[in-house]
Amino acid sequence: MFDIYVRVSKLGERSEEEATEVYEAKCRAWAERAGIAIDEVEEDTDVSGGTPVAERRLERLIRRVEAGESEGILTPYLDRFGRDIIEGALAYRRIRLAGGRLVCCEDGIDSDRPGDEMVFQLRTVIAEDYLRRVKANFQSGVDRAVQKGVYLAAKPPFGYKRKDEVAPDYDEDGAPVKNGSLVVDERERALLVELYARRAAGANVGELTRFLQAEGVAITKSGASARSCRTAATWARCASRTAARASRRCSRTTTRRC
């Protein structure tokens, strides 16, 4: 019996099932034509093809082949198996040395075919190069956005608002124009100043949280306001340690002079 491995780099707006069901169906169709039974299915979602095999569910399937529990692995395309030449070549070799079989159902890779290992490696080099170019293009886009002052995270930090929320602009068709640059939220700015002042006076995170809640600020564990409380606490600890170190240095210097 064979196992199926499916990897999806980014889910986007899709559910895991929506993202993987087409790939799994392709593998099952190939298995049916080849008269091969399917045992287990492993899926990696929101996982880059450059991620090491040991950090993916693929590792478990390879170990099953090595343990004699599986005859091999089916995956729809080579680039779903991975986009790293070293990781890919090692995984391929492990499957072959264990007497297993790797089949990329939709693009002709079959480790049982003579000369297939060279084809696998050449095509993995191409897949890795594609990943490298995608990363470079993405980083270029990020750099341009940063130069324009665009805040890239989904939600602005506490004390700020997106400009298109505060002062929306519209194009000639009346559609809103996206503008991810940040502007200061004056009400939250005052709260932040007070937050740091309270922390400097000795208030703990719980007290800072209750202060914000009393001011009508919704607090969630991962929210910007909660992060501000923790940041204020961290800032105060760092400031305290810095002051203590400065005091000790000053004391040592004074002692030497005496």
N, C-alpha and C positions, 0 to 999 in steps of 0.2 A: 504494500500500500504506500501511496505517496502523500506528502503534505503540500499544502498551498501556502505561499508567502506573498503578501500584498503590502506595499508601502506607498503612502501618500505624503507628499512634502507639506502641503498646506490644505487644511479643510476649507478655509474660507467660510462661506455661509452654509456649506453642506454639513449634513450629519455624517458620522462615521460610516453608517450603513450606506448612505447615498454615494460617498466617496469611494467605497471599496467594492460595492456589489457588482459593478460592471467588470472590474478586474477579476474578481473571483469567478464570475460567470464564464469569462473567457478561458480560465484554467479548467473549469469543470467541463466545458464543451470539448476542449482538447483531450482531456482524460477519457471522456466518453467515446470519442472517436478512436482513441488508442487502446480502449479496453482496460483502462487503469482505474483502480479503486482509490478513492480519496479518504484519508483518515482525518488529520487535523488541519485547521486553518489558523494561521497567525497573521495579525495585521499590525502594522506600525503606522500611526497617523500623526500628522504634524511632525514628521521626522525627516531630516535631510538625508539625501543619499550619501553624503560624506560622513555621516555618523558611523563610528566604529561598529563592526558587527557585534562585538561583545556587549554593546549598549542597546542593541535592538533585539526584538523577539526572534529575529533570524537565527541568533546564536542557539536558541533552544532547539530549533528544527535541525540545525547542523549536528548538534549533539545527539539528537535522535537517530540521525543517519549513522553517526559514529558508533552508537550503541547497538546498531542493528535493529532498531525499532521502526525504522522507515526505510523504504527503498530509494527515496530521493525527494527532491523539492521541485514543485512547479511554481513558476512566477510568470505574470503576463508578458513583461518586457524586461530586457536586460537592465535598463535604468531604474526599474522598480527594485531589482536585486541590490543595486548600489551604484554610486558614481565615484568611487575611489579605487584606483587601479591596484594599489597595494592590498587594501582590505578585500577587494573583490577577488584578486588572484589567490590570496591565501584561503578565502572561503571556498572558492572553486576547487582548489587543490585538496582541502580537507574532505570535501564531499567525494572526490574521485578516489583518494587514498582509502577511504572507508568502503569503497565499492558501491557508492551511491551514484545517483544520476541527477543532474541539474538540467531542467528544460525551461527555456523562456518561450512560452507557447506562441506568441504573436510575432516574434522576429527571428525565428530559425536557430536559436542557440540550443544545442543538445550535446551534452558532454559525452554521450555514447558515440557520437559521430567522429570519425578520424579527422584530426586537424582542427577540431573545434576549439581547443584551448587557445590556440593562437588567435582565432577569430574573436573569441571572448575577450582576450586581453586588448586587442586593437580597438574593439568597439567600446570597451570600458574606458580606454584613454580618451576617446571622443566624448563619452558621457561625462567624464571628469572635467574635460576642457569646457564643455557647455556649462557645467555647474560653476566653474571658476568665472566665466564671463558673466553669468547671471548675477553672481555676488558682486562683481566689479561694477556692473551697471546699477545695481541696487544702491551700492555705497555712493556712487556718483550722484544718484538722485537724492540721497540723504544729505550729502554735502551741499548740494545746491539749495535744498530746502532750508538747511541751517543758515546758509549765507543770507537767505531772504528773511530770516527771523521766524521761520515757521516752527512751531512746537510740534514734535512728531508723535508724542504719546497720545493715547485715546482721550484722556481726560487731563485738563490743565491742573497744575498744582494749586493747593489752597492759597488764596490771595490773588489769583489771576483768573481771567476769563478769556476765551477766544474772541478775537476782534469781530468775527462775523456773527457772534452772539450779542455782543454789546452794541456794535454799530454796523448792522448789516448793509451790504451794498448789493446792487442788482445790475444785471446786464441789460442790453437793449431789448431783450425779449421778456424782461421782468423776472428772470430766474435768479435766485440768490447766488452770489459769487463767493466761493470758499476762500476764507482767509484765516489760516491757522496761527497767525502771529498772536502774541499775548498782550493783553493790557491789564493794568492793575485794577483789581476790584477794591474800591476805597473802603467799603465796609469790612471786608475780610482783611485788608491791610491793617486797619486799626486793631482788629482782633489778634493778628499775628504779633504786632508790637506788644500788645498786652500779654500775649501768651509767653513771649520770651522774657518779658519783665517779671512775670510771676515765677517762671522757672528759675531765673537768676536770684529770686528772693527765697527759693527753696521748695517751691511747689513740686509735687511728684506728677507722674504721668496721669494717674487717676484723677487728681485734682484739676489738672489741665483739661482733661476730657470732660469732666463735669462742668467746668467753666464754659467750654464751647457749647455743650448741650443746653446750658441755661440761656445761652445767647441764640438758641434756635438753630444751631449747626448740627446736621445729621452726622453721626459718627458710625463708620463701619471699620472693620479690622483692616481692610485694604484701601480705605478711602484716603483722599488727600489730606483731610483734616486730622485723621489719626496719625498719618505719617508726619504731619507738622508737629503733633505732640511729641512723638518719639524723637524727631529731629531736634526739637527744643531741649529735650532731656539730654540727648547726646551732646549737643552744643555746650550745655552747661557743664557736663562732666569733663569734656575736653578743655573748656575754659578753666575749670577748677584745677585740672592736672597741670595745665600750662602755667597757671599762676603759682602752683606749688613748686614746680621745677624752677621757675624764675626766682622764687623766694629762696630755694636751697642754693642756687648758684650765687645769688647775692650774698647769702650768709657765708658761703665758703670763701668768696672773694674778700669779704670784710675780715674774716678770720685770718687769711693769709697776710693781708695788709697790716693787721695788728701784730 
